[in-house]
Amino acid sequence: IKMAGDSRFPDVDTDGSEKSDEMEIVVNVGGVRQVFYGDNLNQYPETRLAELVNCLSGGYDSIFSLCDDYDPGKREFYFDRDPDAFKCIIDVYYFGEIHMKKGICPICFKNEMEFWKVDLKFLDDCCKTHLSEKREELEEIARRVQLILDDLGVDASESRWKRCQKCIWKFLEKPESSYPARVIAVLSFLFILTSSVVMCVGTIPDLQVVDAEGNRMEHPTLDSIETACIGWFTMEYVLRLISSPNKLHFALSFMNIVDVLAILPFYVSLTLTHLGAKLMELSNVQQAVQALRIMRIARIFKLARHSSGLQTLTYALKRSFKELGLLLMYLAVGIFVFSALGYTMEQSHPETLFKSIPQSFWWAIITMTTVGYGDIYPKTTLGKLNAAISFLCGVIAIALPIHPIINNFVRYYNKQRVLETAAKHELELMELNSAEGKAAGSRSELEDLSREGKEGPFYSSRIKVSHSDTFIHLLSEEKHYRTRLQSCK
């Protein structure tokens, strides 16, 4: 801190606010010197820089409670903090808001703001979005690491049934946990494919048989394969339900609802076939069974459980509801306009195929989506011109939201890979720190022996356990501070 006076401490009274407003303050942050004035800093008296204005009257104890070092000769305060983040934070004293520069980790920037005692409300909304995204990523990494640690750890206080439940859950839900679990995942995938193929092949007339009433039905061999697949799906679902740690969440999960929809039609149709004839007419029973058998197509969605690509596509579509909504709106407006124009222009032709505007909707749909079945087409010159404009507009309307949807897919896919790598990296660092901690403990034992006259080979040496720059605070209650020389990867 640099003052106009030459005394060791500035000539500032404890209640001299006018002199503190005229004070010139020099702060050295990571080798970068900044000059401030008291009138600017006192606008936010709760910040660390504002506290520097009045700290000199409290002596060295007050000074060193706020900074890392102080040079009485140069009268400068030194802070071992990130200078790039500091340049962004001091904008609050001049503009009343803060923006993060590109390349600065949002979590590190938040820690810097907490150190300088600047409230997060001064951070602009665009930067708060990056901060929330980074926090969500760290929470996801912490969740993944915690799940892995839970799988690796064995609680001796748990009952045998609880341990058995965890083993079954890991065996069925986490193929990466062991080789037999991967075999079960591949086997389940093959059952899904087999069941889907049997459902399709069973509709081929040459492979069907005729029953006593003259109705066609599936071949008994295909029916047996279908029964075996349903038995596997049922056993898998029941075991997963029994071993689930949260059964309510398990039952309400979307993929588990799909599993139920894939299994339930078989048992309902079996019940109707054997018992329904007594309650209703045979024809009604057969119609109900056929309707239920159509629901077997839901089992194809079970592939999403074993395919990260399908899961990524589902997430991309969820994040692209806005773009899909715009696409549907553009198409709906175009369909209404061009179908009305086509109906009006084609009325002059005696053999017109446009009988009404609602019927013209079908023509507008297949034209704007460039399908063009040809069952309805214009015959007049104006009608053909209207059709040409309609499919050109359809191509443009469909092409516009494709790029954002692809970006969402690529962003989520890359994010999942980064999170998976970060979780593995965090586990490796935890392993390394644990090993170094054990080495430090054994080293201290050697030092104790050396004090008794038995010198060890590592006498007077110490091991410093380092922490990861990507340390996740959610995994520990200890608080770890980063210096300006550390970076967030």
Order of alpha helices (4+ residues) and beta strands (2+ residues): alpha-beta-beta-alpha-alpha-alpha-beta-beta-alpha-alpha-alpha-alpha-alpha-alpha-beta-beta-alpha-alpha-alpha-alpha-alpha-alpha-alpha-alpha-alpha
